[in-house]
Amino acid sequence: MPIVTVQQGPRDTELKRDLVKRVTDAFVDAYGVPAESVQVWIHEVPADSWGAAGKLTADR
């Protein structure tokens, strides 16, 4: 059973719905597994809880 973890900033539900469908389809196509066996876990991190290039994302 493939499990895919996506870490990202908050996105709206429709975008996440589309992402889950596309990731699932990619595993079905690449590995030949049934869609029911693919799990996609989305971890959303607030902009004030992560940083890049020495700055909080919220400060960019």
PQR file with spaces between the fields and no chain letter, atoms N, CA, C, O and H, PARSE charges and radii, in Angstrom:
ATOM       1  N    MET     1       0.838   -1.172    0.000 -0.4000 1.5000
ATOM       2  CA   MET     1       0.000    0.000    0.000 -0.0000 2.0000
ATOM       3  C    MET     1       0.886    1.238    0.000  0.5500 1.7000
ATOM       4  O    MET     1       1.559    1.499    0.997 -0.5500 1.4000
ATOM       5  N    PRO     2       0.908    2.014   -1.090 -0.5600 1.5000
ATOM       6  CA   PRO     2       1.683    3.252   -1.107  0.2800 2.0000
ATOM       7  C    PRO     2       1.062    4.313   -0.199  0.5500 1.7000
ATOM       8  O    PRO     2      -0.151    4.521   -0.197 -0.5500 1.4000
ATOM       9  N    ILE     3       1.918    4.972    0.565 -0.4000 1.5000
ATOM      10  CA   ILE     3       1.495    6.110    1.381 -0.0000 2.0000
ATOM      11  C    ILE     3       2.365    7.289    0.966  0.5500 1.7000
ATOM      12  O    ILE     3       3.592    7.216    1.025 -0.5500 1.4000
ATOM      13  H    ILE     3       2.904    4.802    0.563  0.4000 1.0000
ATOM      14  N    VAL     4       1.726    8.369    0.550 -0.4000 1.5000
ATOM      15  CA   VAL     4       2.423    9.567    0.110 -0.0000 2.0000
ATOM      16  C    VAL     4       2.142   10.662    1.132  0.5500 1.7000
ATOM      17  O    VAL     4       0.988   10.902    1.488 -0.5500 1.4000
ATOM      18  H    VAL     4       0.728    8.428    0.502  0.4000 1.0000
ATOM      19  N    THR     5       3.194   11.323    1.603 -0.4000 1.5000
ATOM      20  CA   THR     5       3.026   12.432    2.539 -0.0000 2.0000
ATOM      21  C    THR     5       3.398   13.730    1.841  0.5500 1.7000
ATOM      22  O    THR     5       4.476   13.852    1.261 -0.5500 1.4000
ATOM      23  H    THR     5       4.131   11.128    1.314  0.4000 1.0000
ATOM      24  N    VAL     6       2.493   14.692    1.906 -0.4000 1.5000
ATOM      25  CA   VAL     6       2.712   16.021    1.322 -0.0000 2.0000
ATOM      26  C    VAL     6       2.755   17.010    2.477  0.5500 1.7000
ATOM      27  O    VAL     6       1.825   17.081    3.280 -0.5500 1.4000
ATOM      28  H    VAL     6       1.617   14.593    2.378  0.4000 1.0000
ATOM      29  N    GLN     7       3.834   17.768    2.554 -0.4000 1.5000
ATOM      30  CA   GLN     7       3.930   18.828    3.542 -0.0000 2.0000
ATOM      31  C    GLN     7       3.888   20.153    2.798  0.5500 1.7000
ATOM      32  O    GLN     7       4.653   20.383    1.861 -0.5500 1.4000
ATOM      33  H    GLN     7       4.590   17.710    1.902  0.4000 1.0000
ATOM      34  N    GLN     8       2.978   21.021    3.234 -0.4000 1.5000
ATOM      35  CA   GLN     8       2.769   22.269    2.512 -0.0000 2.0000
ATOM      36  C    GLN     8       2.109   23.289    3.408  0.5500 1.7000
ATOM      37  O    GLN     8       1.659   22.978    4.511 -0.5500 1.4000
ATOM      38  H    GLN     8       2.356   20.834    3.995  0.4000 1.0000
ATOM      39  N    GLY     9       2.058   24.525    2.909 -0.4000 1.5000
ATOM      40  CA   GLY     9       1.263   25.545    3.560 -0.0000 2.0000
ATOM      41  C    GLY     9      -0.207   25.287    3.263  0.5500 1.7000
ATOM      42  O    GLY     9      -0.539   24.491    2.385 -0.5500 1.4000
ATOM      43  H    GLY     9       2.423   24.778    2.013  0.4000 1.0000
ATOM      44  N    PRO    10      -1.078   25.954    3.988 -0.5600 1.5000
ATOM      45  CA   PRO    10      -2.512   25.748    3.789  0.2800 2.0000
ATOM      46  C    PRO    10      -2.968   26.025    2.354  0.5500 1.7000
ATOM      47  O    PRO    10      -2.545   26.999    1.731 -0.5500 1.4000
ATOM      48  N    ARG    11      -3.822   25.167    1.856 -0.4000 1.5000
ATOM      49  CA   ARG    11      -4.450   25.322    0.537 -0.0000 2.0000
ATOM      50  C    ARG    11      -5.949   25.058    0.703  0.5500 1.7000
ATOM      51  O    ARG    11      -6.369   24.456    1.690 -0.5500 1.4000
ATOM      52  H    ARG    11      -4.165   24.376    2.362  0.4000 1.0000
ATOM      53  N    ASP    12      -6.745   25.506   -0.256 -0.4000 1.5000
ATOM      54  CA   ASP    12      -8.183   25.261   -0.135 -0.0000 2.0000
ATOM      55  C    ASP    12      -8.508   23.807   -0.470  0.5500 1.7000
ATOM      56  O    ASP    12      -7.716   23.099   -1.092 -0.5500 1.4000
ATOM      57  H    ASP    12      -6.404   25.996   -1.058  0.4000 1.0000
ATOM      58  N    THR    13      -9.673   23.392   -0.047 -0.4000 1.5000
ATOM      59  CA   THR    13     -10.080   21.994   -0.167 -0.0000 2.0000
ATOM      60  C    THR    13     -10.113   21.516   -1.608  0.5500 1.7000
ATOM      61  O    THR    13      -9.734   20.379   -1.888 -0.5500 1.4000
ATOM      62  H    THR    13     -10.317   23.968    0.458  0.4000 1.0000
ATOM      63  N    GLU    14     -10.554   22.354   -2.517 -0.4000 1.5000
ATOM      64  CA   GLU    14     -10.635   21.938   -3.919 -0.0000 2.0000
ATOM      65  C    GLU    14      -9.248   21.629   -4.494  0.5500 1.7000
ATOM      66  O    GLU    14      -9.092   20.660   -5.238 -0.5500 1.4000
ATOM      67  H    GLU    14     -10.861   23.278   -2.290  0.4000 1.0000
ATOM      68  N    LEU    15      -8.258   22.430   -4.161 -0.4000 1.5000
ATOM      69  CA   LEU    15      -6.892   22.158   -4.622 -0.0000 2.0000
ATOM      70  C    LEU    15      -6.369   20.851   -4.038  0.5500 1.7000
ATOM      71  O    LEU    15      -5.724   20.074   -4.742 -0.5500 1.4000
ATOM      72  H    LEU    15      -8.385   23.216   -3.556  0.4000 1.0000
ATOM      73  N    LYS    16      -6.638   20.601   -2.763 -0.4000 1.5000
ATOM      74  CA   LYS    16      -6.186   19.361   -2.131 -0.0000 2.0000
ATOM      75  C    LYS    16      -6.902   18.154   -2.732  0.5500 1.7000
ATOM      76  O    LYS    16      -6.297   17.099   -2.921 -0.5500 1.4000
ATOM      77  H    LYS    16      -7.162   21.232   -2.190  0.4000 1.0000
ATOM      78  N    ARG    17      -8.172   18.308   -3.026 -0.4000 1.5000
ATOM      79  CA   ARG    17      -8.934   17.231   -3.667 -0.0000 2.0000
ATOM      80  C    ARG    17      -8.304   16.845   -5.009  0.5500 1.7000
ATOM      81  O    ARG    17      -8.149   15.665   -5.320 -0.5500 1.4000
ATOM      82  H    ARG    17      -8.664   19.165   -2.873  0.4000 1.0000
ATOM      83  N    ASP    18      -7.946   17.861   -5.793 -0.4000 1.5000
ATOM      84  CA   ASP    18      -7.321   17.632   -7.094 -0.0000 2.0000
ATOM      85  C    ASP    18      -5.943   16.984   -6.930  0.5500 1.7000
ATOM      86  O    ASP    18      -5.597   16.069   -7.678 -0.5500 1.4000
ATOM      87  H    ASP    18      -8.072   18.821   -5.540  0.4000 1.0000
ATOM      88  N    LEU    19      -5.166   17.448   -5.967 -0.4000 1.5000
ATOM      89  CA   LEU    19      -3.844   16.868   -5.720 -0.0000 2.0000
ATOM      90  C    LEU    19      -3.944   15.395   -5.360  0.5500 1.7000
ATOM      91  O    LEU    19      -3.201   14.573   -5.897 -0.5500 1.4000
ATOM      92  H    LEU    19      -5.448   18.191   -5.359  0.4000 1.0000
ATOM      93  N    VAL    20      -4.851   15.054   -4.460 -0.4000 1.5000
ATOM      94  CA   VAL    20      -5.018   13.655   -4.046 -0.0000 2.0000
ATOM      95  C    VAL    20      -5.390   12.787   -5.243  0.5500 1.7000
ATOM      96  O    VAL    20      -4.877   11.676   -5.379 -0.5500 1.4000
ATOM      97  H    VAL    20      -5.454   15.722   -4.024  0.4000 1.0000
ATOM      98  N    LYS    21      -6.258   13.267   -6.098 -0.4000 1.5000
ATOM      99  CA   LYS    21      -6.650   12.507   -7.294 -0.0000 2.0000
ATOM     100  C    LYS    21      -5.461   12.291   -8.220  0.5500 1.7000
ATOM     101  O    LYS    21      -5.242   11.183   -8.708 -0.5500 1.4000
ATOM     102  H    LYS    21      -6.674   14.169   -5.988  0.4000 1.0000
ATOM     103  N    ARG    22      -4.694   13.351   -8.461 -0.4000 1.5000
ATOM     104  CA   ARG    22      -3.556   13.251   -9.382 -0.0000 2.0000
ATOM     105  C    ARG    22      -2.451   12.341   -8.838  0.5500 1.7000
ATOM     106  O    ARG    22      -1.869   11.552   -9.582 -0.5500 1.4000
ATOM     107  H    ARG    22      -4.872   14.252   -8.065  0.4000 1.0000
ATOM     108  N    VAL    23      -2.166   12.455   -7.539 -0.4000 1.5000
ATOM     109  CA   VAL    23      -1.148   11.594   -6.940 -0.0000 2.0000
ATOM     110  C    VAL    23      -1.600   10.136   -6.994  0.5500 1.7000
ATOM     111  O    VAL    23      -0.815    9.248   -7.325 -0.5500 1.4000
ATOM     112  H    VAL    23      -2.639   13.096   -6.934  0.4000 1.0000
ATOM     113  N    THR    24      -2.845    9.901   -6.674 -0.4000 1.5000
ATOM     114  CA   THR    24      -3.383    8.538   -6.739 -0.0000 2.0000
ATOM     115  C    THR    24      -3.282    7.985   -8.148  0.5500 1.7000
ATOM     116  O    THR    24      -2.820    6.861   -8.344 -0.5500 1.4000
ATOM     117  H    THR    24      -3.483   10.622   -6.405  0.4000 1.0000
ATOM     118  N    ASP    25      -3.706    8.760   -9.124 -0.4000 1.5000
ATOM     119  CA   ASP    25      -3.632    8.321  -10.521 -0.0000 2.0000
ATOM     120  C    ASP    25      -2.200    8.007  -10.937  0.5500 1.7000
ATOM     121  O    ASP    25      -1.966    7.055  -11.682 -0.5500 1.4000
ATOM     122  H    ASP    25      -4.081    9.673   -8.965  0.4000 1.0000
ATOM     123  N    ALA    26      -1.233    8.806  -10.459 -0.4000 1.5000
ATOM     124  CA   ALA    26       0.171    8.567  -10.810 -0.0000 2.0000
ATOM     125  C    ALA    26       0.641    7.216  -10.281  0.5500 1.7000
ATOM     126  O    ALA    26       1.348    6.494  -10.984 -0.5500 1.4000
ATOM     127  H    ALA    26      -1.423    9.580   -9.854  0.4000 1.0000
ATOM     128  N    PHE    27       0.262    6.862   -9.061 -0.4000 1.5000
ATOM     129  CA   PHE    27       0.660    5.563   -8.510 -0.0000 2.0000
ATOM     130  C    PHE    27      -0.053    4.415   -9.220  0.5500 1.7000
ATOM     131  O    PHE    27       0.539    3.359   -9.444 -0.5500 1.4000
ATOM     132  H    PHE    27      -0.312    7.448   -8.489  0.4000 1.0000
ATOM     133  N    VAL    28      -1.295    4.616   -9.566 -0.4000 1.5000
ATOM     134  CA   VAL    28      -2.025    3.588  -10.314 -0.0000 2.0000
ATOM     135  C    VAL    28      -1.332    3.343  -11.651  0.5500 1.7000
ATOM     136  O    VAL    28      -1.131    2.195  -12.047 -0.5500 1.4000
ATOM     137  H    VAL    28      -1.776    5.474   -9.384  0.4000 1.0000
ATOM     138  N    ASP    29      -0.969    4.416  -12.344 -0.4000 1.5000
ATOM     139  CA   ASP    29      -0.302    4.292  -13.640 -0.0000 2.0000
ATOM     140  C    ASP    29       1.109    3.709  -13.519  0.5500 1.7000
ATOM     141  O    ASP    29       1.484    2.828  -14.291 -0.5500 1.4000
ATOM     142  H    ASP    29      -1.132    5.349  -12.022  0.4000 1.0000
ATOM     143  N    ALA    30       1.882    4.195  -12.559 -0.4000 1.5000
ATOM     144  CA   ALA    30       3.288    3.790  -12.443 -0.0000 2.0000
ATOM     145  C    ALA    30       3.459    2.393  -11.866  0.5500 1.7000
ATOM     146  O    ALA    30       4.308    1.633  -12.332 -0.5500 1.4000
ATOM     147  H    ALA    30       1.577    4.911  -11.931  0.4000 1.0000
ATOM     148  N    TYR    31       2.663    2.044  -10.858 -0.4000 1.5000
ATOM     149  CA   TYR    31       2.858    0.785  -10.145 -0.0000 2.0000
ATOM     150  C    TYR    31       1.806   -0.270  -10.464  0.5500 1.7000
ATOM     151  O    TYR    31       1.970   -1.440  -10.119 -0.5500 1.4000
ATOM     152  H    TYR    31       1.974    2.662  -10.480  0.4000 1.0000
ATOM     153  N    GLY    32       0.730    0.141  -11.119 -0.4000 1.5000
ATOM     154  CA   GLY    32      -0.332   -0.809  -11.431 -0.0000 2.0000
ATOM     155  C    GLY    32      -1.100   -1.284  -10.207  0.5500 1.7000
ATOM     156  O    GLY    32      -1.657   -2.382  -10.203 -0.5500 1.4000
ATOM     157  H    GLY    32       0.596    1.092  -11.399  0.4000 1.0000
ATOM     158  N    VAL    33      -1.129   -0.450   -9.163 -0.4000 1.5000
ATOM     159  CA   VAL    33      -1.859   -0.811   -7.949 -0.0000 2.0000
ATOM     160  C    VAL    33      -3.279   -0.259   -8.034  0.5500 1.7000
ATOM     161  O    VAL    33      -3.528    0.703   -8.762 -0.5500 1.4000
ATOM     162  H    VAL    33      -0.677    0.442   -9.166  0.4000 1.0000
ATOM     163  N    PRO    34      -4.211   -0.859   -7.296 -0.5600 1.5000
ATOM     164  CA   PRO    34      -5.567   -0.303   -7.290  0.2800 2.0000
ATOM     165  C    PRO    34      -5.598    1.040   -6.545  0.5500 1.7000
ATOM     166  O    PRO    34      -4.871    1.238   -5.571 -0.5500 1.4000
ATOM     167  N    ALA    35      -6.434    1.939   -7.011 -0.4000 1.5000
ATOM     168  CA   ALA    35      -6.549    3.262   -6.394 -0.0000 2.0000
ATOM     169  C    ALA    35      -6.880    3.148   -4.907  0.5500 1.7000
ATOM     170  O    ALA    35      -6.447    3.984   -4.114 -0.5500 1.4000
ATOM     171  H    ALA    35      -7.024    1.778   -7.802  0.4000 1.0000
ATOM     172  N    GLU    36      -7.631    2.138   -4.528 -0.4000 1.5000
ATOM     173  CA   GLU    36      -8.030    1.963   -3.132 -0.0000 2.0000
ATOM     174  C    GLU    36      -6.841    1.705   -2.207  0.5500 1.7000
ATOM     175  O    GLU    36      -6.953    1.866   -0.992 -0.5500 1.4000
ATOM     176  H    GLU    36      -7.982    1.459   -5.173  0.4000 1.0000
ATOM     177  N    SER    37      -5.714    1.308   -2.774 -0.4000 1.5000
ATOM     178  CA   SER    37      -4.550    1.008   -1.932 -0.0000 2.0000
ATOM     179  C    SER    37      -3.649    2.219   -1.707  0.5500 1.7000
ATOM     180  O    SER    37      -2.716    2.156   -0.907 -0.5500 1.4000
ATOM     181  H    SER    37      -5.623    1.177   -3.761  0.4000 1.0000
ATOM     182  N    VAL    38      -3.921    3.316   -2.404 -0.4000 1.5000
ATOM     183  CA   VAL    38      -3.068    4.507   -2.306 -0.0000 2.0000
ATOM     184  C    VAL    38      -3.629    5.448   -1.239  0.5500 1.7000
ATOM     185  O    VAL    38      -4.809    5.798   -1.252 -0.5500 1.4000
ATOM     186  H    VAL    38      -4.679    3.367   -3.054  0.4000 1.0000
ATOM     187  N    GLN    39      -2.753    5.847   -0.318 -0.4000 1.5000
ATOM     188  CA   GLN    39      -3.130    6.823    0.699 -0.0000 2.0000
ATOM     189  C    GLN    39      -2.283    8.071    0.510  0.5500 1.7000
ATOM     190  O    GLN    39      -1.079    7.989    0.266 -0.5500 1.4000
ATOM     191  H    GLN    39      -1.794    5.562   -0.308  0.4000 1.0000
ATOM     192  N    VAL    40      -2.928    9.233    0.627 -0.4000 1.5000
ATOM     193  CA   VAL    40      -2.222   10.513    0.527 -0.0000 2.0000
ATOM     194  C    VAL    40      -2.501   11.277    1.818  0.5500 1.7000
ATOM     195  O    VAL    40      -3.651   11.572    2.144 -0.5500 1.4000
ATOM     196  H    VAL    40      -3.906    9.300    0.825  0.4000 1.0000
ATOM     197  N    TRP    41      -1.443   11.589    2.536 -0.4000 1.5000
ATOM     198  CA   TRP    41      -1.556   12.332    3.790 -0.0000 2.0000
ATOM     199  C    TRP    41      -1.058   13.738    3.558  0.5500 1.7000
ATOM     200  O    TRP    41       0.073   13.930    3.111 -0.5500 1.4000
ATOM     201  H    TRP    41      -0.509   11.350    2.271  0.4000 1.0000
ATOM     202  N    ILE    42      -1.882   14.725    3.854 -0.4000 1.5000
ATOM     203  CA   ILE    42      -1.505   16.123    3.676 -0.0000 2.0000
ATOM     204  C    ILE    42      -1.313   16.750    5.053  0.5500 1.7000
ATOM     205  O    ILE    42      -2.230   16.783    5.873 -0.5500 1.4000
ATOM     206  H    ILE    42      -2.801   14.569    4.217  0.4000 1.0000
ATOM     207  N    HIS    43      -0.108   17.242    5.284 -0.4000 1.5000
ATOM     208  CA   HIS    43       0.213   17.944    6.520 -0.0000 2.0000
ATOM     209  C    HIS    43       0.386   19.414    6.171  0.5500 1.7000
ATOM     210  O    HIS    43       1.309   19.795    5.451 -0.5500 1.4000
ATOM     211  H    HIS    43       0.638   17.215    4.618  0.4000 1.0000
ATOM     212  N    GLU    44      -0.521   20.232    6.696 -0.4000 1.5000
ATOM     213  CA   GLU    44      -0.441   21.661    6.425 -0.0000 2.0000
ATOM     214  C    GLU    44       0.242   22.370    7.588  0.5500 1.7000
ATOM     215  O    GLU    44      -0.113   22.182    8.752 -0.5500 1.4000
ATOM     216  H    GLU    44      -1.271   19.922    7.281  0.4000 1.0000
ATOM     217  N    VAL    45       1.216   23.177    7.248 -0.4000 1.5000
ATOM     218  CA   VAL    45       2.007   23.890    8.240 -0.0000 2.0000
ATOM     219  C    VAL    45       1.728   25.382    8.081  0.5500 1.7000
ATOM     220  O    VAL    45       1.880   25.922    6.985 -0.5500 1.4000
ATOM     221  H    VAL    45       1.504   23.330    6.302  0.4000 1.0000
ATOM     222  N    PRO    46       1.322   26.055    9.156 -0.5600 1.5000
ATOM     223  CA   PRO    46       1.077   27.500    9.054  0.2800 2.0000
ATOM     224  C    PRO    46       2.352   28.262    8.673  0.5500 1.7000
ATOM     225  O    PRO    46       3.463   27.836    8.989 -0.5500 1.4000
ATOM     226  N    ALA    47       2.171   29.374    8.003 -0.4000 1.5000
ATOM     227  CA   ALA    47       3.301   30.163    7.518 -0.0000 2.0000
ATOM     228  C    ALA    47       4.189   30.675    8.648  0.5500 1.7000
ATOM     229  O    ALA    47       5.359   30.981    8.416 -0.5500 1.4000
ATOM     230  H    ALA    47       1.269   29.720    7.747  0.4000 1.0000
ATOM     231  N    ASP    48       3.658   30.773    9.868 -0.4000 1.5000
ATOM     232  CA   ASP    48       4.491   31.229   10.984 -0.0000 2.0000
ATOM     233  C    ASP    48       5.194   30.075   11.703  0.5500 1.7000
ATOM     234  O    ASP    48       5.820   30.270   12.745 -0.5500 1.4000
ATOM     235  H    ASP    48       2.708   30.524   10.057  0.4000 1.0000
ATOM     236  N    SER    49       5.081   28.867   11.131 -0.4000 1.5000
ATOM     237  CA   SER    49       5.698   27.694   11.752 -0.0000 2.0000
ATOM     238  C    SER    49       6.746   27.029   10.872  0.5500 1.7000
ATOM     239  O    SER    49       7.163   25.906   11.153 -0.5500 1.4000
ATOM     240  H    SER    49       4.572   28.708   10.284  0.4000 1.0000
ATOM     241  N    TRP    50       7.176   27.703    9.816 -0.4000 1.5000
ATOM     242  CA   TRP    50       8.259   27.180    8.988 -0.0000 2.0000
ATOM     243  C    TRP    50       8.968   28.322    8.293  0.5500 1.7000
ATOM     244  O    TRP    50       8.418   29.412    8.141 -0.5500 1.4000
ATOM     245  H    TRP    50       6.838   28.616    9.588  0.4000 1.0000
ATOM     246  N    GLY    51      10.174   28.065    7.881 -0.4000 1.5000
ATOM     247  CA   GLY    51      10.947   29.116    7.256 -0.0000 2.0000
ATOM     248  C    GLY    51      11.822   28.588    6.142  0.5500 1.7000
ATOM     249  O    GLY    51      12.006   27.381    5.981 -0.5500 1.4000
ATOM     250  H    GLY    51      10.621   27.179    8.005  0.4000 1.0000
ATOM     251  N    ALA    52      12.353   29.517    5.383 -0.4000 1.5000
ATOM     252  CA   ALA    52      13.278   29.197    4.292 -0.0000 2.0000
ATOM     253  C    ALA    52      14.234   30.374    4.144  0.5500 1.7000
ATOM     254  O    ALA    52      13.850   31.528    4.332 -0.5500 1.4000
ATOM     255  H    ALA    52      12.204   30.498    5.513  0.4000 1.0000
ATOM     256  N    ALA    53      15.466   30.073    3.811 -0.4000 1.5000
ATOM     257  CA   ALA    53      16.492   31.101    3.588 -0.0000 2.0000
ATOM     258  C    ALA    53      16.640   32.031    4.785  0.5500 1.7000
ATOM     259  O    ALA    53      16.889   33.226    4.624 -0.5500 1.4000
ATOM     260  H    ALA    53      15.779   29.136    3.659  0.4000 1.0000
ATOM     261  N    GLY    54      16.487   31.480    5.987 -0.4000 1.5000
ATOM     262  CA   GLY    54      16.699   32.248    7.203 -0.0000 2.0000
ATOM     263  C    GLY    54      15.550   33.125    7.645  0.5500 1.7000
ATOM     264  O    GLY    54      15.703   33.912    8.580 -0.5500 1.4000
ATOM     265  H    GLY    54      16.286   30.509    6.119  0.4000 1.0000
ATOM     266  N    LYS    55      14.387   33.009    6.988 -0.4000 1.5000
ATOM     267  CA   LYS    55      13.232   33.836    7.344 -0.0000 2.0000
ATOM     268  C    LYS    55      11.988   32.982    7.484  0.5500 1.7000
ATOM     269  O    LYS    55      11.826   31.984    6.781 -0.5500 1.4000
ATOM     270  H    LYS    55      14.263   32.370    6.228  0.4000 1.0000
ATOM     271  N    LEU    56      11.102   33.380    8.403 -0.4000 1.5000
ATOM     272  CA   LEU    56       9.793   32.734    8.470 -0.0000 2.0000
ATOM     273  C    LEU    56       9.038   33.002    7.182  0.5500 1.7000
ATOM     274  O    LEU    56       9.116   34.092    6.615 -0.5500 1.4000
ATOM     275  H    LEU    56      11.234   34.190    8.974  0.4000 1.0000
ATOM     276  N    THR    57       8.324   32.019    6.739 -0.4000 1.5000
ATOM     277  CA   THR    57       7.529   32.188    5.533 -0.0000 2.0000
ATOM     278  C    THR    57       6.508   33.300    5.710  0.5500 1.7000
ATOM     279  O    THR    57       6.196   34.013    4.756 -0.5500 1.4000
ATOM     280  H    THR    57       8.261   31.134    7.200  0.4000 1.0000
ATOM     281  N    ALA    58       5.987   33.456    6.915 -0.4000 1.5000
ATOM     282  CA   ALA    58       5.012   34.520    7.197 -0.0000 2.0000
ATOM     283  C    ALA    58       5.599   35.911    7.000  0.5500 1.7000
ATOM     284  O    ALA    58       4.862   36.867    6.762 -0.5500 1.4000
ATOM     285  H    ALA    58       6.241   32.877    7.690  0.4000 1.0000
ATOM     286  N    ASP    59       6.920   36.033    7.098 -0.4000 1.5000
ATOM     287  CA   ASP    59       7.566   37.343    6.966 -0.0000 2.0000
ATOM     288  C    ASP    59       7.973   37.670    5.539  0.5500 1.7000
ATOM     289  O    ASP    59       8.498   38.754    5.283 -0.5500 1.4000
ATOM     290  H    ASP    59       7.519   35.256    7.291  0.4000 1.0000
ATOM     291  N    ARG    60       7.750   36.782    4.634 -0.4000 1.5000
ATOM     292  CA   ARG    60       8.167   37.006    3.251 -0.0000 2.0000
ATOM     293  C    ARG    60       7.174   37.840    2.507  0.5500 1.7000
ATOM     294  O    ARG    60       7.370   38.125    1.325 -0.5500 1.4000
ATOM     295  H    ARG    60       7.324   35.902    4.842  0.4000 1.0000
